[in-house]
Amino acid sequence: MKLIIAKDFDEMSALGATEVISYLQKDKRVNLAITAGSTPTGVYEKLTPFVKNRPEFSNAHYYNFDEVPFKTKDGYGVTMGNLDRLFFTPAEISAENIHVLDENNYQEQDARLAADGGLDLIMLGLGGDGHFCGNLPNTTKFGDLTSSVAVDATPNMHDILLSEVGGDERNVPDYYVTMGPRSVMAARKILLLVNGKHKAEILKRVLEGPVTEDVPSTILTLHPNLLIIADEEAASLLAK
Protein backbone atom coordinates (compact mmCIF):
# COMPACT_ATOMS: atom_id res chain seq x y z
CA MET A 1 0.00 0.00 0.00
CA LYS A 2 1.17 3.52 -0.81
CA LEU A 3 -0.33 6.68 0.69
CA ILE A 4 0.16 10.07 -0.96
CA ILE A 5 -1.06 13.12 0.92
CA ALA A 6 -1.99 15.96 -1.40
CA LYS A 7 -2.19 19.57 -0.34
CA ASP A 8 -5.82 20.01 -1.32
CA PHE A 9 -8.63 18.76 -3.58
CA ASP A 10 -7.03 20.21 -6.70
CA GLU A 11 -3.71 18.50 -6.11
CA MET A 12 -5.46 15.23 -5.23
CA SER A 13 -7.37 15.50 -8.52
CA ALA A 14 -4.22 16.22 -10.50
CA LEU A 15 -2.43 13.25 -9.00
CA GLY A 16 -5.42 11.01 -9.65
CA ALA A 17 -5.64 12.17 -13.26
CA THR A 18 -1.92 11.55 -13.73
CA GLU A 19 -2.36 7.98 -12.51
CA VAL A 20 -5.15 7.34 -15.02
CA ILE A 21 -3.17 8.99 -17.82
CA SER A 22 -0.27 6.62 -17.14
CA TYR A 23 -2.57 3.79 -18.20
CA LEU A 24 -3.84 5.61 -21.29
CA GLN A 25 -0.26 5.88 -22.49
CA LYS A 26 0.29 2.13 -22.55
CA ASP A 27 0.56 0.49 -25.97
CA LYS A 28 -2.09 -2.13 -25.27
CA ARG A 29 -5.72 -2.36 -24.26
CA VAL A 30 -6.33 -1.16 -20.72
CA ASN A 31 -9.49 -1.77 -18.72
CA LEU A 32 -10.44 0.95 -16.25
CA ALA A 33 -13.33 0.90 -13.78
CA ILE A 34 -14.17 4.43 -12.66
CA THR A 35 -16.34 6.05 -10.05
CA ALA A 36 -19.04 8.71 -10.01
CA GLY A 37 -19.88 10.98 -7.05
CA SER A 38 -18.27 14.23 -5.97
CA THR A 39 -14.74 13.00 -5.20
CA PRO A 40 -13.58 12.37 -8.80
CA THR A 41 -15.08 15.50 -10.38
CA GLY A 42 -11.71 17.24 -10.42
CA VAL A 43 -10.08 14.18 -11.96
CA TYR A 44 -12.56 14.21 -14.84
CA GLU A 45 -12.16 17.95 -15.34
CA LYS A 46 -8.44 17.38 -15.86
CA LEU A 47 -8.81 14.20 -17.92
CA THR A 48 -11.42 15.49 -20.35
CA PRO A 49 -9.29 17.97 -22.35
CA PHE A 50 -6.43 15.47 -22.35
CA VAL A 51 -8.39 12.62 -23.95
CA LYS A 52 -10.95 14.48 -26.07
CA ASN A 53 -10.35 14.04 -29.80
CA ARG A 54 -7.29 11.87 -29.12
CA PRO A 55 -7.76 8.59 -31.04
CA GLU A 56 -4.44 7.32 -29.70
CA PHE A 57 -6.19 6.78 -26.36
CA SER A 58 -8.82 4.47 -27.85
CA ASN A 59 -6.94 1.63 -26.14
CA ALA A 60 -8.77 2.57 -22.92
CA HIS A 61 -11.99 0.73 -22.12
CA TYR A 62 -14.21 1.96 -19.30
CA TYR A 63 -16.44 0.04 -16.90
CA ASN A 64 -18.81 1.12 -14.15
CA PHE A 65 -18.67 -1.02 -11.02
CA ASP A 66 -22.14 -0.49 -9.58
CA GLU A 67 -25.53 0.71 -10.68
CA VAL A 68 -28.78 1.96 -9.13
CA PRO A 69 -31.49 1.51 -11.78
CA PHE A 70 -34.50 3.78 -12.00
CA LYS A 71 -37.60 1.67 -11.47
CA THR A 72 -39.79 3.52 -13.96
CA LYS A 73 -37.23 4.94 -16.39
CA ASP A 74 -35.38 3.30 -19.25
CA GLY A 75 -31.77 3.97 -20.17
CA TYR A 76 -28.83 4.59 -17.90
CA GLY A 77 -29.19 4.21 -14.15
CA VAL A 78 -27.78 6.62 -11.56
CA THR A 79 -24.11 5.66 -11.84
CA MET A 80 -23.86 5.51 -15.62
CA GLY A 81 -25.93 8.67 -15.94
CA ASN A 82 -23.45 10.51 -13.73
CA LEU A 83 -20.40 9.05 -15.48
CA ASP A 84 -21.86 10.04 -18.82
CA ARG A 85 -22.44 13.60 -17.61
CA LEU A 86 -19.10 13.97 -15.84
CA PHE A 87 -16.80 12.31 -18.33
CA PHE A 88 -18.03 10.13 -21.18
CA THR A 89 -19.98 12.82 -23.05
CA PRO A 90 -17.61 15.80 -22.41
CA ALA A 91 -14.59 13.67 -23.37
CA GLU A 92 -16.45 12.16 -26.36
CA ILE A 93 -15.61 8.60 -25.36
CA SER A 94 -16.71 6.17 -28.06
CA ALA A 95 -19.66 3.96 -27.16
CA GLU A 96 -17.64 0.87 -28.11
CA ASN A 97 -15.19 1.71 -25.33
CA ILE A 98 -17.89 1.93 -22.63
CA HIS A 99 -18.94 -1.36 -21.03
CA VAL A 100 -22.10 -0.95 -19.00
CA LEU A 101 -22.86 -2.93 -15.85
CA ASP A 102 -26.57 -2.88 -15.05
CA GLU A 103 -29.41 -4.89 -13.56
CA ASN A 104 -29.71 -6.93 -16.76
CA ASN A 105 -26.15 -8.24 -17.04
CA TYR A 106 -24.62 -8.13 -13.56
CA GLN A 107 -24.58 -11.93 -13.29
CA GLU A 108 -22.17 -12.03 -16.25
CA GLN A 109 -19.94 -9.16 -15.06
CA ASP A 110 -17.11 -11.21 -13.59
CA ALA A 111 -16.94 -13.58 -16.55
CA ARG A 112 -17.03 -10.62 -18.95
CA LEU A 113 -14.16 -8.90 -17.15
CA ALA A 114 -12.13 -12.10 -17.18
CA ALA A 115 -12.75 -12.51 -20.92
CA ASP A 116 -11.69 -8.89 -21.49
CA GLY A 117 -8.40 -9.48 -19.68
CA GLY A 118 -9.35 -8.25 -16.21
CA LEU A 119 -9.31 -4.76 -14.76
CA ASP A 120 -5.99 -2.96 -14.90
CA LEU A 121 -7.14 -0.16 -12.59
CA ILE A 122 -10.21 0.53 -10.50
CA MET A 123 -10.67 4.06 -9.18
CA LEU A 124 -12.74 4.28 -6.01
CA GLY A 125 -14.03 6.81 -3.53
CA LEU A 126 -14.41 6.18 0.20
CA GLY A 127 -17.87 6.40 1.71
CA GLY A 128 -18.44 8.07 5.05
CA ASP A 129 -19.53 4.72 6.51
CA GLY A 130 -16.52 2.95 5.03
CA HIS A 131 -18.26 1.62 1.93
CA PHE A 132 -16.74 1.28 -1.51
CA CYS A 133 -18.69 0.68 -4.71
CA GLY A 134 -22.07 -0.59 -3.49
CA ASN A 135 -20.51 -2.56 -0.66
CA LEU A 136 -22.11 -0.93 2.35
CA PRO A 137 -21.89 -2.30 5.90
CA ASN A 138 -24.20 -5.28 6.39
CA THR A 139 -24.85 -5.73 2.67
CA THR A 140 -22.14 -7.78 0.94
CA LYS A 141 -19.52 -10.15 2.32
CA PHE A 142 -15.80 -10.01 1.59
CA GLY A 143 -16.06 -13.17 -0.54
CA ASP A 144 -18.85 -11.88 -2.78
CA LEU A 145 -18.48 -11.40 -6.51
CA THR A 146 -20.75 -9.04 -8.47
CA SER A 147 -24.20 -9.30 -6.96
CA SER A 148 -27.48 -7.56 -6.23
CA VAL A 149 -28.39 -5.90 -2.94
CA ALA A 150 -32.07 -5.76 -1.99
CA VAL A 151 -33.75 -2.55 -0.86
CA ASP A 152 -34.51 -4.24 2.47
CA ALA A 153 -30.88 -5.28 3.05
CA THR A 154 -30.55 -2.72 5.83
CA PRO A 155 -33.13 -0.53 7.60
CA ASN A 156 -31.91 2.67 5.91
CA MET A 157 -31.39 1.29 2.40
CA HIS A 158 -34.70 2.63 1.09
CA ASP A 159 -33.75 6.17 2.13
CA ILE A 160 -30.30 5.79 0.59
CA LEU A 161 -31.75 4.68 -2.73
CA LEU A 162 -34.44 7.35 -2.58
CA SER A 163 -31.68 9.96 -2.38
CA GLU A 164 -29.78 8.30 -5.22
CA VAL A 165 -32.76 8.51 -7.59
CA GLY A 166 -33.36 12.18 -6.83
CA GLY A 167 -36.08 11.83 -4.21
CA ASP A 168 -38.70 10.37 -6.54
CA GLU A 169 -40.39 7.51 -4.70
CA ARG A 170 -41.63 6.02 -7.97
CA ASN A 171 -38.07 5.38 -9.11
CA VAL A 172 -36.76 3.62 -6.00
CA PRO A 173 -35.64 0.20 -7.29
CA ASP A 174 -36.12 -3.12 -5.53
CA TYR A 175 -32.36 -3.66 -5.62
CA TYR A 176 -29.10 -2.28 -6.95
CA VAL A 177 -26.08 -4.12 -8.35
CA THR A 178 -22.43 -3.86 -7.44
CA MET A 179 -19.09 -5.51 -7.94
CA GLY A 180 -18.44 -7.30 -4.67
CA PRO A 181 -15.25 -7.10 -2.62
CA ARG A 182 -13.83 -10.22 -4.25
CA SER A 183 -14.42 -8.75 -7.72
CA VAL A 184 -12.79 -5.43 -6.79
CA MET A 185 -9.79 -7.11 -5.19
CA ALA A 186 -9.16 -8.94 -8.48
CA ALA A 187 -8.15 -5.65 -10.16
CA ARG A 188 -4.43 -5.31 -10.75
CA LYS A 189 -4.36 -1.90 -9.07
CA ILE A 190 -6.74 0.01 -6.83
CA LEU A 191 -6.71 3.81 -6.69
CA LEU A 192 -8.60 5.19 -3.67
CA LEU A 193 -9.31 8.94 -3.63
CA VAL A 194 -10.27 10.60 -0.34
CA ASN A 195 -10.88 14.28 0.31
CA GLY A 196 -12.29 16.53 2.99
CA LYS A 197 -12.34 16.80 6.76
CA HIS A 198 -15.56 14.78 6.85
CA LYS A 199 -13.62 11.73 5.62
CA ALA A 200 -10.82 12.01 8.18
CA GLU A 201 -12.33 9.73 10.81
CA ILE A 202 -13.29 6.95 8.40
CA LEU A 203 -9.91 7.06 6.63
CA LYS A 204 -8.25 6.62 10.02
CA ARG A 205 -10.47 3.61 10.76
CA VAL A 206 -9.68 2.08 7.39
CA LEU A 207 -5.93 2.47 7.72
CA GLU A 208 -5.43 1.97 11.46
CA GLY A 209 -8.27 -0.32 12.48
CA PRO A 210 -8.86 -4.04 12.00
CA VAL A 211 -10.03 -5.51 8.72
CA THR A 212 -13.74 -6.04 9.25
CA GLU A 213 -16.92 -6.27 7.21
CA ASP A 214 -18.36 -3.59 9.49
CA VAL A 215 -16.04 -1.17 7.65
CA PRO A 216 -15.96 -2.69 4.15
CA SER A 217 -13.10 -0.58 2.78
CA THR A 218 -10.69 -2.11 5.29
CA ILE A 219 -10.39 -5.09 2.93
CA LEU A 220 -8.69 -2.81 0.39
CA THR A 221 -5.64 -2.51 2.66
CA LEU A 222 -4.87 -6.16 1.91
CA HIS A 223 -4.53 -5.51 -1.82
CA PRO A 224 -0.92 -5.83 -3.04
CA ASN A 225 -1.14 -2.73 -5.23
CA LEU A 226 -3.27 -0.13 -3.43
CA LEU A 227 -2.60 3.58 -3.97
CA ILE A 228 -4.42 6.03 -1.71
CA ILE A 229 -4.38 9.71 -2.58
CA ALA A 230 -5.86 11.81 0.22
CA ASP A 231 -5.83 15.54 0.75
CA GLU A 232 -4.46 17.03 3.96
CA GLU A 233 -7.89 17.42 5.53
CA ALA A 234 -8.81 13.78 4.96
CA ALA A 235 -5.42 12.67 6.33
CA SER A 236 -5.50 15.03 9.33
CA LEU A 237 -6.22 12.30 11.93
CA LEU A 238 -3.70 9.76 10.72
CA ALA A 239 -0.79 8.87 12.93
CA LYS A 240 2.31 10.80 11.96
Order of alpha helices (4+ residues) and beta strands (2+ residues): beta-alpha-beta-alpha-beta-beta-alpha-beta-alpha-beta-beta-alpha-beta-alpha-beta-alpha-beta
